[in-house]
């Protein structure tokens, strides 16, 4: 499920990385699977040398084709189905992301169908190998083998929807990042209120950008030491910066998935209103986020250095200026207190 990343601080705190459980999930789509297996069998039979009578040589060739194709499809289908972990072995954030994007029940149904198809193909294999055993004419042997091929390929096509679902799910879910299981602070607020500037001011560096399937802009990540504890900060452009009523299902579930990471929310007010949003609009988004997240919320009154803005008391937030660094150290102390960091 994870691995140790490094040692930080005087107390040598171990940072545990939560590994993406889908890094090896998926497989080819149905068309690719059929072409791949047929080509592999054809090449393997061509490399074999048979030294027997024409009838027995034909029987061995056609029997080898039936054996190899059945075994190959059986292995491939079981491998694709088995490449997705049980929902009981998946961390909640990954399960929730997989569930909203594909429906984990759909993935499980596809796994069941592929295992059932694999079993059926093996049953066909035994049936047609017995038929080949009693055929006396090479033409009839080819007919038996072609009939077997038809039934196998037909079974794959009947399960095309399930195979293609696992193909798409694997390609998407493999791109999910490895989360660092450490205290995490989510920075939220409407666009242009200064979230990214705040992230830079707190961490002292340019944020990393991590692409997530549920947002086109990418989450911005930063890390810093608070006391002897390494803390992860996440700015969420495109997710936590507009009313929830304007979001589609994928975005809403992407936000919900962040619940599993958030230990503290820092909500950024632009008290200068230079971002184009009124204090009331910003308060409305704050109310929605407080309903969604159970983590403690720290509000800050950003851009307090701009003359003519609203007083910080109006939003009940800590006065902060990312330009002058006013309030940044006080904010770090508040975060430490909420994270119970000594």
Buried (B, 14 or more C-beta within 10 A) or exposed (E): EBEEBEEBEEEEBEBBBBBBBBBBBBBBBBBEBBEBBBEBBEEBBEEEEBEEEEEEBBBBBBBBBBBBBBBBBBEBBBEBBEBBBEBEEBBEBBBBBBBBBBEBEBBBBBBEBBBBBBEBBBEBBEEBBEBBEEBEEBEBBBBBBEEBBEBBBEBBEEBBEBBBBBBBBBBBBEEBBBBBBBBBBBBBBBEBBBBBBBBBBBBEEEBEEBEBBBBEBBBBBBBBEBBEBBBBBBBBBBBBBBEBEEBEEBBBBBBBBBBBBBBBBBBBBBBBBBBEBEBEBBBBBBEBBBEBBEBBBBBBBBBBBBEEBBEBEEBEBBBBBBBEEBBBEEBBEBBBEBBEBE
